[in-house]
């Protein structure tokens, strides 16, 4: 049977990997012992883990599969890049062989190939989207909502984007730069930083660039962490009083307790489907650890949204091409099918009551 | 990794005293020879239920081929100064052989091919390839060459099995699952970190698994490559990946 969509992803931790395989094993067998899991997991070839039905509020639904690339959670680093690209390619072949019409690449998968579809196998009927445009939309919506909830005037804010030159980071910068007082762009590649800074400055925004967060002297009121930070403490001393921090990395590691006490941390880039999603076998709660139902990452939702819309096209591709117009467009399509910003959450509790 | 030529020197220099690594290879070779002898028995049994004379000839030819592999492994043992035992009555192999004979009794040619070509050969090809990569000299070459030969004749069986699946995928997949529960469960127990049921009845002393790193192998890697090869073979047959994943996650560890 041909599929409307496929999602390619990986597990963020050994706990998550254990939980997914635990669901497949069933409660009678219990989880695979950690030592055995770490020995077996890396050898599993990419394959579908579950089927997904995603209902639109318009009444129809799209059918797809979730494909795990089985990248071991402790081999996400740059030194494993080559083997991980091979895994993503193999996962893409699985999606194509299953007849998926559109494939969403999870955040890490799209980072690996840097949105360059030429890294993927010849696609035939299957198209690939990184899913980054909807992710940007949901991050931006989350920032705006959090500012309202915390009674902040966004136009007075200094915005710091960590991982600013990536596809999601630069998209967020384009969407939010016209709304804030000042933008600080952080990333490792100085040339790309300067290029993005000059693009944003041309629009009239005050922009600074910083390759090293430690050398940053300006305090940020709003922070978007697109890249997973090695440690939340890297932000210490670079935050304004009661800063708002959007953790949009994967895995998310800016816990609200401890080092960033006093700040408001929330998980960004998550959407909620009002039409509902059904996973078979039911690994949804394991894949998306969120207290509210039908929540998923924006990059995953983008493929489903486009399938529901019947737009089987590479909506998000390449790096650095996400514009405010494209973000608005995907936002409108998503809203038409009942996909909206997920209730704000920080890994411990809902932030919506404040 | 100790090279085989060193083992030979050690063996020559010390007369009958064998190096620790030679004893490890003895256990590795014992598993290989026994596996090949099980294949000889299986193909010989298969010949008895084939109706097409060409298939009979094919099965007997495979049996001879597997016997040749067993001889080649035994000869490699001799070069290391060791006698390689084989024991088709060793507990895991005996269970696998019994599972195969049940399908012979049922005259189920397809089930027999699934056991021998999909399950046992996946295990053989993947583990021989790995041994072929780490063992130097003729030992490594022999393992690599036999892995290639085994892979070669799987191709013919795969085309038969693919054609069979195309007739009734659900029935075919159910049959593979039934064989999986019998045979892969046993192979998984054999490949597990430790023998929970006690001695495998092939190793010369205690279980060889803990000693494998001394010759550049690990039991975890052998288990990993075998399961990977098995899953890929099932993928090639067209079985849904999400279904076979579930099967494999339920295997004993």
Contacts between the chains, C-beta under 8 A, distances in Angstrom:
chain1	res1	chain2	res2	distance
A	21	B	249	4.9
A	24	B	245	6.4
A	24	B	246	4.7
A	24	B	249	4.5
A	24	B	250	7.7
A	25	B	246	8.0
A	25	B	249	4.8
A	25	B	250	5.5
A	26	B	250	7.4
A	29	B	250	6.1
A	32	B	249	7.0
A	32	B	253	5.8
A	33	B	253	6.4
A	35	B	193	7.3
A	36	B	192	8.0
A	36	B	193	6.7
A	36	B	253	4.0
A	39	B	193	7.7
A	39	B	220	3.9
A	39	B	223	6.7
A	39	B	224	6.3
A	40	B	223	7.0
A	40	B	224	6.4
A	40	B	227	6.6
A	40	B	253	7.3
A	42	B	224	6.9
A	43	B	223	8.0
A	43	B	224	3.5
A	43	B	225	6.7
A	43	B	227	5.8
A	43	B	228	4.3
A	44	B	227	7.5
A	44	B	228	7.1
A	44	B	231	6.7
A	44	B	245	6.9
A	44	B	248	7.4
A	45	B	228	6.1
A	45	B	231	5.5
A	45	B	232	5.7
A	45	B	235	7.0
A	45	B	241	7.8
A	47	B	231	7.4
A	47	B	235	7.4
A	47	B	241	3.1
A	47	B	242	6.4
A	47	B	244	7.5
A	47	B	245	5.4
A	48	B	240	7.1
A	48	B	241	5.1
A	48	B	242	4.1
A	48	B	245	7.7
A	49	B	242	6.0
A	49	B	245	6.7
A	50	B	242	6.5
A	51	B	242	7.3
A	65	B	242	7.2
A	94	B	241	6.3
A	281	B	246	7.6
